[in-house]
Amino acid sequence: MTIKLKMELASGQSLHGAPLELLADGKPIARGVVDNTGHAVFSVSSVRAKLAVRVDRSIVKR
């Protein structure tokens, strides 16, 4: 299964290069990086769980 998403901050800051984790019931199952257009793609096996994405915002400049 492929999961595609677009990451945008309300402040307008870019998340380009931000590392992401896809979580299934709170446990990491895949990793990805935001590209220069704000998109990220995860390739995972089919899973029946509550999914969430964790973003490492430490790279965002203030």
N, CA, C and O atoms as a CHARMM CRD file, in Angstrom:
* protein
*
  248
    1    1 MET  N      0.85800  -1.15800   0.00000 PROA 1      0.00000
    2    1 MET  CA     0.00000   0.00000   0.00000 PROA 1      0.00000
    3    1 MET  C      0.90700   1.22500   0.00000 PROA 1      0.00000
    4    1 MET  O      1.94000   1.23900   0.67000 PROA 1      0.00000
    5    2 THR  N      0.52100   2.24900  -0.75100 PROA 2      0.00000
    6    2 THR  CA     1.25200   3.51100  -0.79000 PROA 2      0.00000
    7    2 THR  C      0.38300   4.59800  -0.17300 PROA 2      0.00000
    8    2 THR  O     -0.78400   4.75300  -0.53300 PROA 2      0.00000
    9    3 ILE  N      0.95900   5.34700   0.75300 PROA 3      0.00000
   10    3 ILE  CA     0.26700   6.46600   1.39000 PROA 3      0.00000
   11    3 ILE  C      1.00000   7.73700   0.99700 PROA 3      0.00000
   12    3 ILE  O      2.19600   7.87800   1.25100 PROA 3      0.00000
   13    4 LYS  N      0.27200   8.66700   0.37300 PROA 4      0.00000
   14    4 LYS  CA     0.85000   9.93500  -0.05400 PROA 4      0.00000
   15    4 LYS  C      0.20100  11.05600   0.73900 PROA 4      0.00000
   16    4 LYS  O     -1.00600  11.03600   0.97800 PROA 4      0.00000
   17    5 LEU  N      1.00400  12.03900   1.15000 PROA 5      0.00000
   18    5 LEU  CA     0.44100  13.19700   1.83400 PROA 5      0.00000
   19    5 LEU  C      1.20800  14.45500   1.51300 PROA 5      0.00000
   20    5 LEU  O      2.36000  14.40900   1.08200 PROA 5      0.00000
   21    6 LYS  N      0.55300  15.58000   1.73000 PROA 6      0.00000
   22    6 LYS  CA     1.18200  16.88500   1.54500 PROA 6      0.00000
   23    6 LYS  C      1.25400  17.55300   2.90400 PROA 6      0.00000
   24    6 LYS  O      0.25200  17.65700   3.61200 PROA 6      0.00000
   25    7 MET  N      2.45400  18.00800   3.26600 PROA 7      0.00000
   26    7 MET  CA     2.68900  18.63800   4.55700 PROA 7      0.00000
   27    7 MET  C      2.80400  20.15000   4.38500 PROA 7      0.00000
   28    7 MET  O      3.62400  20.63300   3.60400 PROA 7      0.00000
   29    8 GLU  N      1.98000  20.89200   5.11900 PROA 8      0.00000
   30    8 GLU  CA     2.03400  22.34600   5.10700 PROA 8      0.00000
   31    8 GLU  C      1.87600  22.85900   6.52900 PROA 8      0.00000
   32    8 GLU  O      1.07100  22.32800   7.29300 PROA 8      0.00000
   33    9 LEU  N      2.63500  23.88200   6.88900 PROA 9      0.00000
   34    9 LEU  CA     2.46500  24.54200   8.17400 PROA 9      0.00000
   35    9 LEU  C      1.57700  25.76200   7.99100 PROA 9      0.00000
   36    9 LEU  O      1.65000  26.43000   6.95900 PROA 9      0.00000
   37   10 ALA  N      0.75200  26.05600   8.96000 PROA 10     0.00000
   38   10 ALA  CA    -0.12300  27.23300   8.89700 PROA 10     0.00000
   39   10 ALA  C      0.69800  28.51200   8.78100 PROA 10     0.00000
   40   10 ALA  O      0.22400  29.50100   8.22100 PROA 10     0.00000
   41   11 SER  N      1.91500  28.50500   9.29900 PROA 11     0.00000
   42   11 SER  CA     2.78000  29.69300   9.26700 PROA 11     0.00000
   43   11 SER  C      3.37700  29.92700   7.88800 PROA 11     0.00000
   44   11 SER  O      3.95300  30.98500   7.63700 PROA 11     0.00000
   45   12 GLY  N      3.24800  28.96200   6.99700 PROA 12     0.00000
   46   12 GLY  CA     3.81200  29.09000   5.66000 PROA 12     0.00000
   47   12 GLY  C      5.24000  28.59400   5.55700 PROA 12     0.00000
   48   12 GLY  O      5.81400  28.61300   4.46800 PROA 12     0.00000
   49   13 GLN  N      5.83300  28.14900   6.65900 PROA 13     0.00000
   50   13 GLN  CA     7.19400  27.63100   6.63200 PROA 13     0.00000
   51   13 GLN  C      7.24000  26.31500   5.87100 PROA 13     0.00000
   52   13 GLN  O      6.30000  25.52200   5.91500 PROA 13     0.00000
   53   14 SER  N      8.34200  26.09700   5.17800 PROA 14     0.00000
   54   14 SER  CA     8.52900  24.86800   4.42900 PROA 14     0.00000
   55   14 SER  C      8.97400  23.74100   5.35600 PROA 14     0.00000
   56   14 SER  O      9.72700  23.95900   6.30500 PROA 14     0.00000
   57   15 LEU  N      8.49900  22.54800   5.06800 PROA 15     0.00000
   58   15 LEU  CA     8.95200  21.36200   5.79400 PROA 15     0.00000
   59   15 LEU  C      9.90400  20.53500   4.94100 PROA 15     0.00000
   60   15 LEU  O     10.17300  19.37400   5.25200 PROA 15     0.00000
   61   16 HSD  N     10.41900  21.13300   3.85800 PROA 16     0.00000
   62   16 HSD  CA    11.32900  20.42200   2.95500 PROA 16     0.00000
   63   16 HSD  C     12.46200  19.78200   3.74400 PROA 16     0.00000
   64   16 HSD  O     13.14200  20.45000   4.52300 PROA 16     0.00000
   65   17 GLY  N     12.66000  18.49000   3.54000 PROA 17     0.00000
   66   17 GLY  CA    13.72400  17.75500   4.21300 PROA 17     0.00000
   67   17 GLY  C     13.37200  17.23800   5.58800 PROA 17     0.00000
   68   17 GLY  O     14.18600  16.56000   6.21500 PROA 17     0.00000
   69   18 ALA  N     12.16700  17.54300   6.07900 PROA 18     0.00000
   70   18 ALA  CA    11.77800  17.09800   7.42600 PROA 18     0.00000
   71   18 ALA  C     11.60900  15.58500   7.46000 PROA 18     0.00000
   72   18 ALA  O     10.94200  15.01400   6.59800 PROA 18     0.00000
   73   19 PRO  N     12.20800  14.93700   8.44800 PROA 19     0.00000
   74   19 PRO  CA    12.00700  13.49500   8.59100 PROA 19     0.00000
   75   19 PRO  C     10.63400  13.20300   9.19600 PROA 19     0.00000
   76   19 PRO  O     10.19700  13.88700  10.12200 PROA 19     0.00000
   77   20 LEU  N      9.96500  12.19200   8.66800 PROA 20     0.00000
   78   20 LEU  CA     8.63200  11.80500   9.13100 PROA 20     0.00000
   79   20 LEU  C      8.62500  10.33500   9.51800 PROA 20     0.00000
   80   20 LEU  O      9.41200   9.53800   9.00700 PROA 20     0.00000
   81   21 GLU  N      7.73100   9.99500  10.42100 PROA 21     0.00000
   82   21 GLU  CA     7.46900   8.60300  10.75200 PROA 21     0.00000
   83   21 GLU  C      5.97600   8.36000  10.62400 PROA 21     0.00000
   84   21 GLU  O      5.17100   9.17100  11.08400 PROA 21     0.00000
   85   22 LEU  N      5.60200   7.25300  10.00500 PROA 22     0.00000
   86   22 LEU  CA     4.21800   6.82100   9.96100 PROA 22     0.00000
   87   22 LEU  C      4.02100   5.86800  11.12600 PROA 22     0.00000
   88   22 LEU  O      4.74800   4.88500  11.26200 PROA 22     0.00000
   89   23 LEU  N      3.03500   6.16000  11.96500 PROA 23     0.00000
   90   23 LEU  CA     2.76900   5.35500  13.15300 PROA 23     0.00000
   91   23 LEU  C      1.48500   4.55500  12.97300 PROA 23     0.00000
   92   23 LEU  O      0.50500   5.05700  12.42300 PROA 23     0.00000
   93   24 ALA  N      1.49400   3.32300  13.43300 PROA 24     0.00000
   94   24 ALA  CA     0.30000   2.47500  13.47700 PROA 24     0.00000
   95   24 ALA  C      0.07100   2.14000  14.94200 PROA 24     0.00000
   96   24 ALA  O      0.87800   1.44900  15.56400 PROA 24     0.00000
   97   25 ASP  N     -1.02700   2.63100  15.48500 PROA 25     0.00000
   98   25 ASP  CA    -1.31800   2.45900  16.91300 PROA 25     0.00000
   99   25 ASP  C     -0.14400   2.92600  17.78100 PROA 25     0.00000
  100   25 ASP  O      0.17400   2.30700  18.79600 PROA 25     0.00000
  101   26 GLY  N      0.49400   4.02700  17.36700 PROA 26     0.00000
  102   26 GLY  CA     1.56800   4.63400  18.14000 PROA 26     0.00000
  103   26 GLY  C      2.95200   4.05900  17.92600 PROA 26     0.00000
  104   26 GLY  O      3.91100   4.52700  18.53900 PROA 26     0.00000
  105   27 LYS  N      3.08300   3.04500  17.06300 PROA 27     0.00000
  106   27 LYS  CA     4.38000   2.42700  16.81300 PROA 27     0.00000
  107   27 LYS  C      4.84100   2.73900  15.38900 PROA 27     0.00000
  108   27 LYS  O      4.05700   2.60200  14.45000 PROA 27     0.00000
  109   28 PRO  N      6.10700   3.15900  15.20900 PROA 28     0.00000
  110   28 PRO  CA     6.60200   3.47700  13.86300 PROA 28     0.00000
  111   28 PRO  C      6.59800   2.25700  12.95000 PROA 28     0.00000
  112   28 PRO  O      7.06500   1.18100  13.32400 PROA 28     0.00000
  113   29 ILE  N      6.05200   2.44800  11.72400 PROA 29     0.00000
  114   29 ILE  CA     6.05000   1.36300  10.74500 PROA 29     0.00000
  115   29 ILE  C      6.72800   1.75800   9.44000 PROA 29     0.00000
  116   29 ILE  O      7.04300   0.89600   8.62100 PROA 29     0.00000
  117   30 ALA  N      6.95900   3.06800   9.23700 PROA 30     0.00000
  118   30 ALA  CA     7.62000   3.52800   8.01300 PROA 30     0.00000
  119   30 ALA  C      8.20900   4.91200   8.25600 PROA 30     0.00000
  120   30 ALA  O      7.76000   5.66300   9.12100 PROA 30     0.00000
  121   31 ARG  N      9.23400   5.22400   7.45800 PROA 31     0.00000
  122   31 ARG  CA     9.86900   6.53600   7.53700 PROA 31     0.00000
  123   31 ARG  C      9.84300   7.18500   6.16600 PROA 31     0.00000
  124   31 ARG  O      9.83400   6.50300   5.14100 PROA 31     0.00000
  125   32 GLY  N      9.83100   8.51500   6.16100 PROA 32     0.00000
  126   32 GLY  CA     9.84900   9.26500   4.91600 PROA 32     0.00000
  127   32 GLY  C     10.44400  10.63600   5.14000 PROA 32     0.00000
  128   32 GLY  O     10.73600  11.02500   6.27100 PROA 32     0.00000
  129   33 VAL  N     10.62400  11.37100   4.04400 PROA 33     0.00000
  130   33 VAL  CA    11.16400  12.72700   4.09900 PROA 33     0.00000
  131   33 VAL  C     10.30600  13.59700   3.18800 PROA 33     0.00000
  132   33 VAL  O      9.91300  13.17400   2.10100 PROA 33     0.00000
  133   34 VAL  N     10.02300  14.80900   3.63900 PROA 34     0.00000
  134   34 VAL  CA     9.23400  15.75100   2.83900 PROA 34     0.00000
  135   34 VAL  C     10.09200  16.25700   1.68100 PROA 34     0.00000
  136   34 VAL  O     11.21800  16.70900   1.88800 PROA 34     0.00000
  137   35 ASP  N      9.55100  16.17700   0.45200 PROA 35     0.00000
  138   35 ASP  CA    10.31200  16.64900  -0.71100 PROA 35     0.00000
  139   35 ASP  C     10.15100  18.16000  -0.89400 PROA 35     0.00000
  140   35 ASP  O      9.49600  18.81900  -0.08600 PROA 35     0.00000
  141   36 ASN  N     10.74300  18.70300  -1.94800 PROA 36     0.00000
  142   36 ASN  CA    10.73000  20.16400  -2.15200 PROA 36     0.00000
  143   36 ASN  C      9.36000  20.71700  -2.52400 PROA 36     0.00000
  144   36 ASN  O      9.17900  21.93500  -2.53700 PROA 36     0.00000
  145   37 THR  N      8.38600  19.85000  -2.82900 PROA 37     0.00000
  146   37 THR  CA     7.02400  20.32400  -3.10100 PROA 37     0.00000
  147   37 THR  C      6.10300  20.12600  -1.90100 PROA 37     0.00000
  148   37 THR  O      4.91400  20.43400  -1.97200 PROA 37     0.00000
  149   38 GLY  N      6.65400  19.60800  -0.79200 PROA 38     0.00000
  150   38 GLY  CA     5.86400  19.40100   0.42100 PROA 38     0.00000
  151   38 GLY  C      5.20500  18.03900   0.51500 PROA 38     0.00000
  152   38 GLY  O      4.41600  17.79200   1.42700 PROA 38     0.00000
  153   39 HSD  N      5.52200  17.15000  -0.42200 PROA 39     0.00000
  154   39 HSD  CA     4.91700  15.81700  -0.44200 PROA 39     0.00000
  155   39 HSD  C      5.81300  14.77700   0.21500 PROA 39     0.00000
  156   39 HSD  O      7.03700  14.90100   0.22400 PROA 39     0.00000
  157   40 ALA  N      5.17400  13.75000   0.76200 PROA 40     0.00000
  158   40 ALA  CA     5.87800  12.60000   1.31900 PROA 40     0.00000
  159   40 ALA  C      5.11000  11.34600   0.93400 PROA 40     0.00000
  160   40 ALA  O      3.88700  11.37000   0.79500 PROA 40     0.00000
  161   41 VAL  N      5.83700  10.25400   0.76400 PROA 41     0.00000
  162   41 VAL  CA     5.23500   8.97600   0.37500 PROA 41     0.00000
  163   41 VAL  C      5.74600   7.88700   1.31100 PROA 41     0.00000
  164   41 VAL  O      6.93800   7.81000   1.60800 PROA 41     0.00000
  165   42 PHE  N      4.82700   7.05200   1.76700 PROA 42     0.00000
  166   42 PHE  CA     5.17000   5.89300   2.59500 PROA 42     0.00000
  167   42 PHE  C      4.71600   4.64300   1.86500 PROA 42     0.00000
  168   42 PHE  O      3.59400   4.59400   1.35900 PROA 42     0.00000
  169   43 SER  N      5.56700   3.63800   1.80500 PROA 43     0.00000
  170   43 SER  CA     5.19800   2.32700   1.27300 PROA 43     0.00000
  171   43 SER  C      5.14100   1.36000   2.44400 PROA 43     0.00000
  172   43 SER  O      6.14600   1.11600   3.11100 PROA 43     0.00000
  173   44 VAL  N      3.96200   0.81500   2.68700 PROA 44     0.00000
  174   44 VAL  CA     3.76600  -0.07000   3.83400 PROA 44     0.00000
  175   44 VAL  C      2.89700  -1.25500   3.43900 PROA 44     0.00000
  176   44 VAL  O      2.16800  -1.21500   2.44800 PROA 44     0.00000
  177   45 SER  N      2.99400  -2.29800   4.23100 PROA 45     0.00000
  178   45 SER  CA     2.07300  -3.42100   4.07800 PROA 45     0.00000
  179   45 SER  C      0.70800  -2.96300   4.57200 PROA 45     0.00000
  180   45 SER  O      0.61000  -2.05400   5.39700 PROA 45     0.00000
  181   46 SER  N     -0.32100  -3.58200   4.07400 PROA 46     0.00000
  182   46 SER  CA    -1.67200  -3.25100   4.52200 PROA 46     0.00000
  183   46 SER  C     -1.76000  -3.47100   6.02900 PROA 46     0.00000
  184   46 SER  O     -1.29900  -4.48600   6.55000 PROA 46     0.00000
  185   47 VAL  N     -2.35500  -2.50900   6.71300 PROA 47     0.00000
  186   47 VAL  CA    -2.42600  -2.58900   8.16200 PROA 47     0.00000
  187   47 VAL  C     -3.78700  -2.08900   8.62900 PROA 47     0.00000
  188   47 VAL  O     -4.33400  -1.13500   8.07700 PROA 47     0.00000
  189   48 ARG  N     -4.32000  -2.74000   9.64400 PROA 48     0.00000
  190   48 ARG  CA    -5.57600  -2.29200  10.23500 PROA 48     0.00000
  191   48 ARG  C     -5.21800  -1.71100  11.59700 PROA 48     0.00000
  192   48 ARG  O     -5.04600  -2.43900  12.57400 PROA 48     0.00000
  193   49 ALA  N     -5.10800  -0.36900  11.64200 PROA 49     0.00000
  194   49 ALA  CA    -4.67700   0.31300  12.86100 PROA 49     0.00000
  195   49 ALA  C     -5.00400   1.79100  12.73100 PROA 49     0.00000
  196   49 ALA  O     -5.33900   2.27200  11.64900 PROA 49     0.00000
  197   50 LYS  N     -4.90400   2.49800  13.83200 PROA 50     0.00000
  198   50 LYS  CA    -5.05200   3.94800  13.82000 PROA 50     0.00000
  199   50 LYS  C     -3.72100   4.52900  13.35500 PROA 50     0.00000
  200   50 LYS  O     -2.69200   4.32600  13.99800 PROA 50     0.00000
  201   51 LEU  N     -3.74300   5.25900  12.22700 PROA 51     0.00000
  202   51 LEU  CA    -2.51500   5.80500  11.66000 PROA 51     0.00000
  203   51 LEU  C     -2.31600   7.26200  12.06600 PROA 51     0.00000
  204   51 LEU  O     -3.27700   8.01300  12.23200 PROA 51     0.00000
  205   52 ALA  N     -1.06100   7.64300  12.22000 PROA 52     0.00000
  206   52 ALA  CA    -0.68900   9.02400  12.51700 PROA 52     0.00000
  207   52 ALA  C      0.68500   9.27800  11.91600 PROA 52     0.00000
  208   52 ALA  O      1.43000   8.34200  11.62500 PROA 52     0.00000
  209   53 VAL  N      1.01200  10.54600  11.73300 PROA 53     0.00000
  210   53 VAL  CA     2.32600  10.92800  11.22600 PROA 53     0.00000
  211   53 VAL  C      3.00500  11.79300  12.27400 PROA 53     0.00000
  212   53 VAL  O      2.41900  12.73800  12.80200 PROA 53     0.00000
  213   54 ARG  N      4.25200  11.45100  12.56400 PROA 54     0.00000
  214   54 ARG  CA     5.04100  12.23500  13.52300 PROA 54     0.00000
  215   54 ARG  C      6.08500  13.00700  12.71100 PROA 54     0.00000
  216   54 ARG  O      6.78900  12.43800  11.87600 PROA 54     0.00000
  217   55 VAL  N      6.17000  14.32000  12.97700 PROA 55     0.00000
  218   55 VAL  CA     7.11100  15.20000  12.26800 PROA 55     0.00000
  219   55 VAL  C      8.16800  15.67700  13.24700 PROA 55     0.00000
  220   55 VAL  O      7.83900  16.11500  14.34900 PROA 55     0.00000
  221   56 ASP  N      9.44600  15.59800  12.85400 PROA 56     0.00000
  222   56 ASP  CA    10.51800  16.15000  13.65400 PROA 56     0.00000
  223   56 ASP  C     10.66000  17.62000  13.27600 PROA 56     0.00000
  224   56 ASP  O     11.28900  17.94200  12.26800 PROA 56     0.00000
  225   57 ARG  N     10.08200  18.51300  14.07400 PROA 57     0.00000
  226   57 ARG  CA    10.07300  19.94200  13.74900 PROA 57     0.00000
  227   57 ARG  C     11.34600  20.65300  14.19600 PROA 57     0.00000
  228   57 ARG  O     11.43600  21.87400  14.07400 PROA 57     0.00000
  229   58 SER  N     12.32900  19.92000  14.70800 PROA 58     0.00000
  230   58 SER  CA    13.54700  20.56600  15.16800 PROA 58     0.00000
  231   58 SER  C     14.31700  21.20900  14.01200 PROA 58     0.00000
  232   58 SER  O     15.17700  22.05700  14.24900 PROA 58     0.00000
  233   59 ILE  N     14.02400  20.82100  12.76500 PROA 59     0.00000
  234   59 ILE  CA    14.72000  21.41800  11.63200 PROA 59     0.00000
  235   59 ILE  C     14.07300  22.71200  11.16500 PROA 59     0.00000
  236   59 ILE  O     14.65000  23.41900  10.34000 PROA 59     0.00000
  237   60 VAL  N     12.87300  23.04400  11.68000 PROA 60     0.00000
  238   60 VAL  CA    12.17600  24.26400  11.25300 PROA 60     0.00000
  239   60 VAL  C     12.88400  25.46800  11.86400 PROA 60     0.00000
  240   60 VAL  O     13.11600  25.52200  13.07200 PROA 60     0.00000
  241   61 LYS  N     13.22400  26.42900  11.01300 PROA 61     0.00000
  242   61 LYS  CA    13.89300  27.64300  11.48000 PROA 61     0.00000
  243   61 LYS  C     12.87500  28.61000  12.03800 PROA 61     0.00000
  244   61 LYS  O     11.80300  28.79100  11.46000 PROA 61     0.00000
  245   62 ARG  N     13.19700  29.23000  13.15300 PROA 62     0.00000
  246   62 ARG  CA    12.27700  30.16900  13.79600 PROA 62     0.00000
  247   62 ARG  C     12.64200  31.57600  13.46900 PROA 62     0.00000
  248   62 ARG  O     11.97800  32.50800  13.92200 PROA 62     0.00000
